[in-house]
């Protein structure tokens, strides 16, 4: 998934692999994904590869993004600076996860 490609602020997320390559019969562990991402904001860029999403969540996010792209989901009002603040919180979380 790529958002904002060709702009100064963008997010790219891509499933890299399953966290556990050999299914063990556990609904959650068998569906845990390692996600690779690239984030660019006005004054910063970073990359990450972390186990942070299940296949169930990936399907939900995919459906939501498609509904936004095709206009079937109504947009809510946007607060100034909100997207950048969320990106910075994600960066902090990802950095803590990688320690």
N, C-alpha and C positions, 0 to 999 in steps of 0.2 A: 504494500500500500504506500502510495506517495501522495503527500499533501503539500501544496505550495511549491511544486517544482518550477524552477525558472524564476523564483522570487528570492528575496534575501532571507526569508523565513520559511523553513520547510521541515517536514518530518517524513522519514522513510522507515517503515517497519516491514520486516520480512521474517517469516518463520525459518529458522536455521535447521532445526532438527527436533526430534523428541528428546526430552531430558533423559528418559530411560528407554534405550533402543529395544529392549526385549520385554514385551508385555508380560506382566505378572498377574493379571486378572484383577487389578485394582482400577476401578472406574476413574479415579482422579489421577493417580500416578501414571497410568498408561496413556493419559491424554494431555500431559503437561508438555508445553512447547518451550524451546529456547528461542528467543526472539532477538534478532540483530536489528539495530536501529542507528540511524544518523539523524541528528537534529541540528538545525542551523537557526539561530536567532539573530537579532540585530548586532550584538557584540560578542557572540560566543558560538562555538560549534563543539559537538561531542558525539562520540559513537559508544555503543554499548552492545553487549551480547549477554543476556541474562535469561534464566528461566522465570518467566513472569506472566504467562498466559496459558489457559487451557484451550483445547480445541473447541469447547463449548463457548467460551468467551470470544474466541476468534470468529466463530459463526455469528454471534450477536453483534460484534463490532462491524463485521462485514455488512450485515443487513442494515445496520444503522447508517453506515457511510453511503451505501447504495441509495437509501431513502433520501439522504441529504442531497446527493448528487443529482437524482432524478426529480427532485422538487416535491416529492410526496410527504416529506417531513417539514413541518413549518419551522421557520427560524425563530428563535427567541431573540430578544434584545441583547446586545453585547455591551458589556461594561468595558470601559477604556482600560487597556493593559491586561485584561483578564487572560488572554491566551498566552502571553509571554510569562505571566506569573505561574500559570500551570506548567509550562515547559520547564521553568526553573525549579519548581517543586519536584518534577519528574527527574531532573538531572541529579538533584540531591539524593533522591531515593535510589536511583541507579548507582550512584557512586557508593552509597552505603552498602548496597547489595554486593558490590564487587570487592569490598574489603576482605 
